[in-house]
Amino acid sequence: MSSHKNHPWHLVDVSPWPILGAFSAMIMLAGMIKWFHFYNNSLFLLGILITMLIMFQWWRDISREGTFQGLHTFPVTMGLRWGMILFITSEVFFFISFFWGFFHSSLSPTIELGMMWPPKGITPFNPIQIPLLNTLILISSGLTVTWAHHSLIENNFNQATQGLILTVILGIYFTLLQAYEYIEASFTIADAVYGSSFFMATGFHGLHVIIGTTFLATCLFRHMNNHFSSIHHFGFEAAAWYWHFVDVVWLFLYISIYWWGS
């Protein structure tokens, strides 16, 4: 069968990774349920390991298609751009639901909450301590990822590497500080609607920071292996878009939940 084609589109090859990825996610979530109910996290850790192995091999195949096989032509790249734009749009509405629930409860507290916000018995975090530091960290990471992007466009390999390394370090630092904040919290997710709103909104944002850090670390690995050029680096551009989205969501979280809500 001839491999010649008369169109610029990429018709993907048959791949085992989607179905195996679905099964690994099922194992991971079943393991999470087992962990919560039986206090045994062995199946969850196995699911995490299998998922990470599949992620590595799936991303390796996509990187190979776009970098070495030349299958990511201009029309294909435009499709990827629109896909990322629509994905980030869906994420925006995902977080809007959390903000909607938070403001619904905080602007008109019910009698069960003592008709006050935060509810009686809840001691919120001081917004000018760790939350402010985390805000400065994410704003700084937005600057470093932009620095890396512009360095890549200008073919400055070393500065692009430095900017990406700094961004990944700041992302990890943010996650560690948020973990410390959760450990030191005086309330839990079960403490009224305040605890539920706080931990759901900030927890999912923290998950997005971990995903974004992984995204950028993968881009750093690819950059070190010369996968990007000044005109062909959408993988990095998508990671930068996602990271800026994470930054903006945090600013809204800080202003509404940590500062105004406290």
Salt bridges, closest charged atoms under 4 A:
ASP61 OD1 - ARG60 NH2 2.94
ASP61 OD1 - ARG64 NH1 3.56
GLU65 OE1 - HIS10 NE2 3.88
GLU91 OE1 - HIS208 NE2 2.21
GLU237 OE1 - ARG81 NH2 3.00
